[in-house]
Amino acid sequence: MKKILITTCFIGMLAGCQSNDTVQNVQQLDCFYPDAVTVSAPRWICDVMPEGIEMGAVGYSKKSVAGLNIMRDIATNDARARLAQQFESNVNTLFKQATQANIVSTTEEVSEEVTEYFETVTKNVTSRTLSNSRVIVTQRSPGGGLYTLVGMDKATYDANLAAVVTAAGQKDPQLWNKFNNKKAAEDLEAVLSSLQKL
């Protein structure tokens, strides 16, 4: 009887623990301002993107005597730079996945040439501009800093991805002169074709 009672208590304790750790509770992450670590912050400040944002980045400006407008510009530029870096990384990852799927019989040198070319194009397109990224929300922190979320919805993200693929397919003469391997050119065409179907 004593064993049954102990087992029942143990099972009851486990059941109690399980009911406290629901998926919803696990997803309710605590978020605090990095410049005011004892104060709760909106979850987007901790990189939890709001619904409808395909990709976003948070920028920050410390408190400045120059005023709120300058702080807003600094935070927005910081967020856009982070968004561009994240976009570039995502596009290069997609390209590498498409490369692995579409280039089956090629030398390592050709594959490396294709990848380097695409990464250069991605960097050039991304550094020029990420079209239609926009400020989603800004928030002053208790420490006086300003946080800004800049993001893109799915349609904007897809349009920017298409711009990179189009630029890579246009064979920019400066870049294409370095990229004169026929097999590499054919492989690149196959990869770009698969990326256009995403």
C-alpha atoms as a printed R data frame, in Angstrom:
    type eleno elety resid chain resno      x      y       z
1   ATOM     1    CA   MET     A     1  0.000  0.000   0.000
2   ATOM     2    CA   LYS     A     2  2.866  2.338   0.875
3   ATOM     3    CA   LYS     A     3  4.460  1.690  -2.559
4   ATOM     4    CA   ILE     A     4  1.164  2.475  -4.300
5   ATOM     5    CA   LEU     A     5  0.826  5.749  -2.363
6   ATOM     6    CA   ILE     A     6  4.411  6.810  -3.204
7   ATOM     7    CA   THR     A     7  3.898  5.896  -6.873
8   ATOM     8    CA   THR     A     8  0.610  7.827  -6.986
9   ATOM     9    CA   CYS     A     9  2.257 10.913  -5.436
10  ATOM    10    CA   PHE     A    10  5.164 10.692  -7.890
11  ATOM    11    CA   ILE     A    11  2.808 10.406 -10.885
12  ATOM    12    CA   GLY     A    12  0.748 13.297  -9.528
13  ATOM    13    CA   MET     A    13  3.888 15.443  -9.261
14  ATOM    14    CA   LEU     A    14  4.882 14.589 -12.838
15  ATOM    15    CA   ALA     A    15  1.401 15.416 -14.096
16  ATOM    16    CA   GLY     A    16  1.575 18.737 -12.253
17  ATOM    17    CA   CYS     A    17  4.913 19.528 -13.898
18  ATOM    18    CA   GLN     A    18  3.595 18.645 -17.338
19  ATOM    19    CA   SER     A    19  0.562 20.912 -17.022
20  ATOM    20    CA   ASN     A    20  2.847 23.848 -16.158
21  ATOM    21    CA   ASP     A    21  5.114 23.335 -19.190
22  ATOM    22    CA   THR     A    22  2.658 23.629 -22.043
23  ATOM    23    CA   VAL     A    23  3.860 24.717 -25.467
24  ATOM    24    CA   GLN     A    24  2.154 28.070 -24.937
25  ATOM    25    CA   ASN     A    25  4.054 28.658 -21.677
26  ATOM    26    CA   VAL     A    26  7.367 27.699 -23.258
27  ATOM    27    CA   GLN     A    27  6.749 30.193 -26.082
28  ATOM    28    CA   GLN     A    28  6.028 33.030 -23.657
29  ATOM    29    CA   LEU     A    29  9.666 34.002 -23.378
30  ATOM    30    CA   ASP     A    30 10.580 36.778 -21.021
31  ATOM    31    CA   CYS     A    31 12.156 39.679 -22.836
32  ATOM    32    CA   PHE     A    32 14.025 42.563 -21.242
33  ATOM    33    CA   TYR     A    33 15.506 45.757 -22.648
34  ATOM    34    CA   PRO     A    34 19.233 45.232 -23.209
35  ATOM    35    CA   ASP     A    35 19.899 48.755 -21.881
36  ATOM    36    CA   ALA     A    36 17.483 48.336 -18.921
37  ATOM    37    CA   VAL     A    37 17.795 44.650 -18.035
38  ATOM    38    CA   THR     A    38 15.295 44.678 -15.163
39  ATOM    39    CA   VAL     A    39 12.398 46.006 -17.263
40  ATOM    40    CA   SER     A    40 10.216 43.776 -19.455
41  ATOM    41    CA   ALA     A    41 10.240 44.646 -23.146
42  ATOM    42    CA   PRO     A    42  8.036 43.798 -26.135
43  ATOM    43    CA   ARG     A    43  9.044 40.413 -27.553
44  ATOM    44    CA   TRP     A    44 10.100 41.875 -30.918
45  ATOM    45    CA   ILE     A    45 13.042 43.529 -29.137
46  ATOM    46    CA   CYS     A    46 14.284 39.976 -28.446
47  ATOM    47    CA   ASP     A    47 13.947 39.074 -32.158
48  ATOM    48    CA   VAL     A    48 10.537 37.360 -31.885
49  ATOM    49    CA   MET     A    49  8.966 38.585 -35.119
50  ATOM    50    CA   PRO     A    50  5.327 39.682 -35.192
51  ATOM    51    CA   GLU     A    51  2.945 37.709 -37.360
52  ATOM    52    CA   GLY     A    52  3.048 38.714 -41.022
53  ATOM    53    CA   ILE     A    53  6.750 39.661 -40.990
54  ATOM    54    CA   GLU     A    54  8.777 37.283 -43.153
55  ATOM    55    CA   MET     A    55 12.081 38.762 -42.047
56  ATOM    56    CA   GLY     A    56 12.915 41.558 -39.642
57  ATOM    57    CA   ALA     A    57 15.766 43.091 -37.687
58  ATOM    58    CA   VAL     A    58 15.990 45.296 -34.630
59  ATOM    59    CA   GLY     A    59 18.133 48.425 -34.558
60  ATOM    60    CA   TYR     A    60 19.155 50.498 -31.576
61  ATOM    61    CA   SER     A    61 20.244 54.026 -30.799
62  ATOM    62    CA   LYS     A    62 21.489 55.059 -27.377
63  ATOM    63    CA   LYS     A    63 20.056 58.162 -25.746
64  ATOM    64    CA   SER     A    64 21.420 61.224 -27.508
65  ATOM    65    CA   VAL     A    65 21.362 64.949 -26.828
66  ATOM    66    CA   ALA     A    66 20.936 65.367 -30.594
67  ATOM    67    CA   GLY     A    67 17.266 64.478 -30.153
68  ATOM    68    CA   LEU     A    68 14.704 61.847 -31.065
69  ATOM    69    CA   ASN     A    69 14.863 62.386 -34.854
70  ATOM    70    CA   ILE     A    70 18.594 61.636 -34.954
71  ATOM    71    CA   MET     A    71 18.069 58.626 -32.665
72  ATOM    72    CA   ARG     A    72 15.329 57.350 -34.977
73  ATOM    73    CA   ASP     A    73 17.629 57.659 -38.018
74  ATOM    74    CA   ILE     A    74 20.455 55.832 -36.221
75  ATOM    75    CA   ALA     A    75 18.180 53.023 -34.986
76  ATOM    76    CA   THR     A    76 16.549 52.639 -38.424
77  ATOM    77    CA   ASN     A    77 19.908 52.530 -40.228
78  ATOM    78    CA   ASP     A    78 21.188 49.983 -37.704
79  ATOM    79    CA   ALA     A    79 18.088 47.809 -38.249
80  ATOM    80    CA   ARG     A    80 18.361 48.079 -42.055
81  ATOM    81    CA   ALA     A    81 22.033 47.079 -41.976
82  ATOM    82    CA   ARG     A    82 21.163 44.039 -39.843
83  ATOM    83    CA   LEU     A    83 18.246 43.181 -42.132
84  ATOM    84    CA   ALA     A    84 20.500 43.367 -45.202
85  ATOM    85    CA   GLN     A    85 23.058 41.088 -43.530
86  ATOM    86    CA   GLN     A    86 20.344 38.601 -42.581
87  ATOM    87    CA   PHE     A    87 18.812 38.716 -46.081
88  ATOM    88    CA   GLU     A    88 22.203 38.163 -47.698
89  ATOM    89    CA   SER     A    89 22.842 35.191 -45.434
90  ATOM    90    CA   ASN     A    90 19.400 33.676 -46.146
91  ATOM    91    CA   VAL     A    91 19.744 34.106 -49.905
92  ATOM    92    CA   ASN     A    92 23.208 32.532 -49.904
93  ATOM    93    CA   THR     A    93 21.850 29.590 -47.903
94  ATOM    94    CA   LEU     A    94 18.990 29.149 -50.407
95  ATOM    95    CA   PHE     A    95 21.511 29.326 -53.241
96  ATOM    96    CA   LYS     A    96 23.750 26.677 -51.648
97  ATOM    97    CA   GLN     A    97 20.734 24.393 -51.176
98  ATOM    98    CA   ALA     A    98 19.712 24.905 -54.819
99  ATOM    99    CA   THR     A    99 23.315 24.302 -55.889
100 ATOM   100    CA   GLN     A   100 23.456 20.985 -54.032
101 ATOM   101    CA   ALA     A   101 20.167 19.933 -55.602
102 ATOM   102    CA   ASN     A   102 21.031 20.978 -59.180
103 ATOM   103    CA   ILE     A   103 24.762 20.472 -59.651
104 ATOM   104    CA   VAL     A   104 25.419 16.770 -59.570
105 ATOM   105    CA   SER     A   105 28.454 16.181 -61.742
106 ATOM   106    CA   THR     A   106 30.884 19.031 -61.487
107 ATOM   107    CA   THR     A   107 34.352 19.681 -60.205
108 ATOM   108    CA   GLU     A   108 34.889 21.372 -56.887
109 ATOM   109    CA   GLU     A   109 36.526 24.307 -58.706
110 ATOM   110    CA   VAL     A   110 33.453 24.896 -60.892
111 ATOM   111    CA   SER     A   111 31.113 24.628 -57.922
112 ATOM   112    CA   GLU     A   112 33.239 27.103 -55.970
113 ATOM   113    CA   GLU     A   113 33.260 29.499 -58.945
114 ATOM   114    CA   VAL     A   114 29.444 29.360 -59.193
115 ATOM   115    CA   THR     A   115 29.071 29.987 -55.450
116 ATOM   116    CA   GLU     A   116 31.554 32.868 -55.385
117 ATOM   117    CA   TYR     A   117 29.844 34.526 -58.352
118 ATOM   118    CA   PHE     A   118 26.410 34.285 -56.765
119 ATOM   119    CA   GLU     A   119 27.654 35.552 -53.384
120 ATOM   120    CA   THR     A   120 29.214 38.579 -55.116
121 ATOM   121    CA   VAL     A   121 25.965 39.332 -56.951
122 ATOM   122    CA   THR     A   122 23.958 38.915 -53.735
123 ATOM   123    CA   LYS     A   123 26.269 41.290 -51.869
124 ATOM   124    CA   ASN     A   124 26.052 43.882 -54.670
125 ATOM   125    CA   VAL     A   125 22.246 43.765 -54.903
126 ATOM   126    CA   THR     A   126 21.788 43.763 -51.126
127 ATOM   127    CA   SER     A   127 24.220 46.615 -50.570
128 ATOM   128    CA   ARG     A   128 22.407 48.782 -53.111
129 ATOM   129    CA   THR     A   129 19.067 48.503 -51.361
130 ATOM   130    CA   LEU     A   130 16.506 46.140 -49.969
131 ATOM   131    CA   SER     A   131 13.417 47.409 -51.750
132 ATOM   132    CA   ASN     A   132 10.333 48.179 -49.670
133 ATOM   133    CA   SER     A   133 11.641 47.162 -46.260
134 ATOM   134    CA   ARG     A   134  9.819 49.373 -43.796
135 ATOM   135    CA   VAL     A   135  9.834 50.495 -40.181
136 ATOM   136    CA   ILE     A   136  7.282 48.350 -38.371
137 ATOM   137    CA   VAL     A   137  7.480 49.837 -34.864
138 ATOM   138    CA   THR     A   138  9.724 51.911 -32.617
139 ATOM   139    CA   GLN     A   139  9.968 51.856 -28.823
140 ATOM   140    CA   ARG     A   140 11.774 54.041 -26.283
141 ATOM   141    CA   SER     A   141 13.383 52.088 -23.487
142 ATOM   142    CA   PRO     A   142 13.377 53.074 -19.821
143 ATOM   143    CA   GLY     A   143 17.136 53.625 -20.236
144 ATOM   144    CA   GLY     A   144 16.428 56.346 -22.807
145 ATOM   145    CA   GLY     A   145 17.487 54.384 -25.897
146 ATOM   146    CA   LEU     A   146 15.357 53.832 -28.975
147 ATOM   147    CA   TYR     A   147 14.638 50.445 -30.567
148 ATOM   148    CA   THR     A   148 13.327 50.112 -34.130
149 ATOM   149    CA   LEU     A   149 11.992 47.049 -35.927
150 ATOM   150    CA   VAL     A   150 12.451 47.091 -39.703
151 ATOM   151    CA   GLY     A   151 11.001 44.249 -41.730
152 ATOM   152    CA   MET     A   152  9.580 42.772 -44.904
153 ATOM   153    CA   ASP     A   153  6.401 40.827 -45.481
154 ATOM   154    CA   LYS     A   154  6.437 37.665 -47.621
155 ATOM   155    CA   ALA     A   155  5.678 39.469 -50.904
156 ATOM   156    CA   THR     A   156  8.476 41.997 -50.317
157 ATOM   157    CA   TYR     A   157 10.929 39.267 -49.353
158 ATOM   158    CA   ASP     A   158 10.050 37.307 -52.522
159 ATOM   159    CA   ALA     A   159 10.451 40.448 -54.677
160 ATOM   160    CA   ASN     A   160 13.913 41.094 -53.215
161 ATOM   161    CA   LEU     A   161 14.908 37.456 -53.766
162 ATOM   162    CA   ALA     A   162 13.699 37.700 -57.378
163 ATOM   163    CA   ALA     A   163 15.831 40.860 -57.849
164 ATOM   164    CA   VAL     A   164 18.942 38.957 -56.747
165 ATOM   165    CA   VAL     A   165 18.179 36.016 -59.053
166 ATOM   166    CA   THR     A   166 17.499 38.394 -61.970
167 ATOM   167    CA   ALA     A   167 20.741 40.304 -61.327
168 ATOM   168    CA   ALA     A   168 22.706 37.040 -61.227
169 ATOM   169    CA   GLY     A   169 21.123 35.952 -64.512
170 ATOM   170    CA   GLN     A   170 21.896 39.234 -66.289
171 ATOM   171    CA   LYS     A   171 25.596 38.434 -66.347
172 ATOM   172    CA   ASP     A   172 26.983 41.747 -65.156
173 ATOM   173    CA   PRO     A   173 29.933 42.224 -67.586
174 ATOM   174    CA   GLN     A   174 32.440 43.118 -64.848
175 ATOM   175    CA   LEU     A   175 31.632 39.994 -62.883
176 ATOM   176    CA   TRP     A   176 30.956 37.744 -65.873
177 ATOM   177    CA   ASN     A   177 34.454 38.343 -67.308
178 ATOM   178    CA   LYS     A   178 35.829 36.556 -64.248
179 ATOM   179    CA   PHE     A   179 33.259 33.835 -64.703
180 ATOM   180    CA   ASN     A   180 34.105 32.294 -68.054
181 ATOM   181    CA   ASN     A   181 33.954 28.571 -67.377
182 ATOM   182    CA   LYS     A   182 31.269 27.076 -69.674
183 ATOM   183    CA   LYS     A   183 30.332 24.280 -67.239
184 ATOM   184    CA   ALA     A   184 30.070 26.794 -64.394
185 ATOM   185    CA   ALA     A   185 27.821 29.002 -66.557
186 ATOM   186    CA   GLU     A   186 25.522 26.061 -67.323
187 ATOM   187    CA   ASP     A   187 25.425 25.074 -63.658
188 ATOM   188    CA   LEU     A   188 24.615 28.628 -62.611
189 ATOM   189    CA   GLU     A   189 21.749 28.756 -65.125
190 ATOM   190    CA   ALA     A   190 20.300 25.532 -63.657
191 ATOM   191    CA   VAL     A   191 20.539 26.861 -60.100
192 ATOM   192    CA   LEU     A   192 18.993 30.231 -61.001
193 ATOM   193    CA   SER     A   193 16.170 28.466 -62.791
194 ATOM   194    CA   SER     A   194 15.380 26.431 -59.655
195 ATOM   195    CA   LEU     A   195 15.537 29.550 -57.454
196 ATOM   196    CA   GLN     A   196 13.024 31.318 -59.703
197 ATOM   197    CA   LYS     A   197 10.542 28.536 -58.945
198 ATOM   198    CA   LEU     A   198 10.691 29.094 -55.159
